[in-house]
Amino acid sequence: MSDRLAMESLSESIRRVTDPRVAGRNDHLLVDLVCITILAVLCGADDFVAVASFAKVRRQWLEQFFELPGGVPSHDTFARVLGWIDPPQLSACLVNWTAALQTALQGRQVAVDGKTARGAARRSKGLRALHLVSAWATAEGLTLGQVAVEEKSNEITAIPELLDLLSLKGAIVSIDAMGMQKAIVEKLREKQADFVIGLKDNQPTLAADMSQLLNEGCRTSFQGLTTDLHSTTEKAHGGIEQREVRVIEIPKDSPHRQTWPGLRTLAVILKRIERDNIETYETRLYLSSLPPQAELLARVIRSHWGIENSLHWTMDVAFHEDRHRLLNRNGVSNLSAIRRLAVSILRQDTRTKLGAKNKRFKAAMDPDYILNVLENLRI
């Protein structure tokens, strides 16, 4: 893909975003504003002042790809227009642009999790921190979509909206215990996806019955039950960590298999950590539509936290997301979606052995670097 084709591909997707401004009264094209913001974030810009500075310094370079009929926009223009754009629509367009990277989701894992944008909170103005729910392709390091909500508890309603944005046929979707809701499970089965979801006391009857199934299995040495076991031992953080994953096929006559679409197995994670001659134990339960294959379930459960380590950590360390104090809720959501796109793009460059922070620095120093990354995207 040539430099121009890469930019044209990006621009074509952004042109599907509805311009919220009055037609015929604008000095700057919407596609220019959004695309320049994406390139600026890739090159190290963390706020709209930096975006405008990038555009001013790189004007000659940008004019190869964008019209810029009104010259270089000010930081106020970037902030105002990005604050007017509908976040779900922009997120959907960014997802469409990376859609080709989703073609191999059959059997792949998609982790769904939330992160709070603390810089968006203003108690004096009655504004809560904005909570962002993201879908992350764990193996590809790719953000597939994002939905913003005002409170963490609203993840329950946000997750089905997020799933509606995605093509998930054949994928394995992992969610923490907040996602153990019938509407979410039904949506996943409707999307022809498998699921692995944490189980806690937010579903008390279900949790109690699964605990009883486990206890009865332990008492009878799992006689009459289809089970599988996978164990690992490794050194971690100055100690020894042992993990035992027991997967039990839930009996077909269990009423829960009738009321929870696709429900098939209970996975029990027992973790023992020995450090400084002190032993600690932790047990977690998960429910899944997958067959009783302990090694597969163990891999999915462990990989789920990659969204914390690979995406959320990068957002805070390389993109300083929690430091930004934007008041406009749409602006927070849209800039966050662009940051997540930037993480996905930079992670596709596997030839450069640098972290996201230093890749952004390299992009700022070398205009050709980011063009090379864009050229080699599988779009």
C-alpha positions, 0 to 999 in steps of 0.5 A: 500500500502506498503512502497516498493509498494508506491516507486515502483509506483512512480518509474514506472511513472518516468521511462517513462521520456526520459533520455536526457543523452548519454546512457552508460556514466552515474553514476546515474540513472534518476529514482533515481535522480528524485525520490530523488528530490521529496522525498527531496522536501517533506522533506523540500529541496528548492533547489538542494544543499538541495536535495543533502544534503538530499540524503547524510544524508538519504543515508542508508534509500534511499538505501532501495528503489533505486539502487544508483549505483554511490553513492550519486549524487552531487548538480550539477548533480541534477541541470544539469539533472533536467535542461535537462529533458523535462518539459511537459514530466515530468509534464505528468508523475507526472499527470499520477502518481496521475491519480487515484486521478482524477477519481472522477472529475465528477461534481468537480471543476478544477481551472486554473490559472497562477503564476509568478516564479519571481526568474527565472528573470535575466534582465542582461541576458535578461531572463524574469520571468517564468510564470507557468499555473496550474490546481488545483482540488479545493476540493481535493487540488491536482495539476493536471498539469502545463505548463510553459510560458515566459510571462503572456500573453502567458497563452492564448496559454498555457491553451489549452496545459495544458488542453490536459494533463488532463482528464476533463470529467464531471468537471467544469473548472474555469478560469479568464478573460484571458481564455475567448478565443474561442480556450479555450472554444472549447477545454473545450467542446471537453474535455466534461467539463463545464466552468465558465470564467471571462468576461472583456474588452478583449472581448469587443463586448461580454462584451458590449452585456452581459452588455446590457442584464443585463441592459435590464433585470434590467430595465424590472425586468428580464421579459421574462428571466430565472434567479436565485438569491443567496445572502449571508451576512457575517462578513469578515476582520472587516466588513460586506460583502454582495454578490448577485449572479444573473444568467441569461440564455442567450436567445437561439437566441443570436448570441454568443450562436452560436459562443461560444460553450456551452455558456448558462448563464451570472453570475453577482456578486455584492459585497458590503463591509461595513467597518468603515462606508464606503461602497464599491461596486464591480461588476464582470461578468462571462460566463458559460455553466452551467444552471441558478443555482445561488448557484452553480455558486456562489460556483464555482466562490468563490472556484476558488480563492482557487488556489491563497490561497491554492496553490500559497500562499503555494508555496511562504510561505512554499516552498519559490518559489519566492526566488529561482534564477535558470537560467535554464528554464527547471530546474525552470519548473521541480522543480516547478512541483515537488513542486506542486506535494509535495503540493498535496501529503501533502494535502492528509494527513488530519490526521496531523493537520499541515500546509505544512511548518510544515508537511515538517519539520515533514517529515525531522525529521521522515523518517516514516512519509512521507512513511505513507503519500505515503502509504495512497495515493489513488494510 
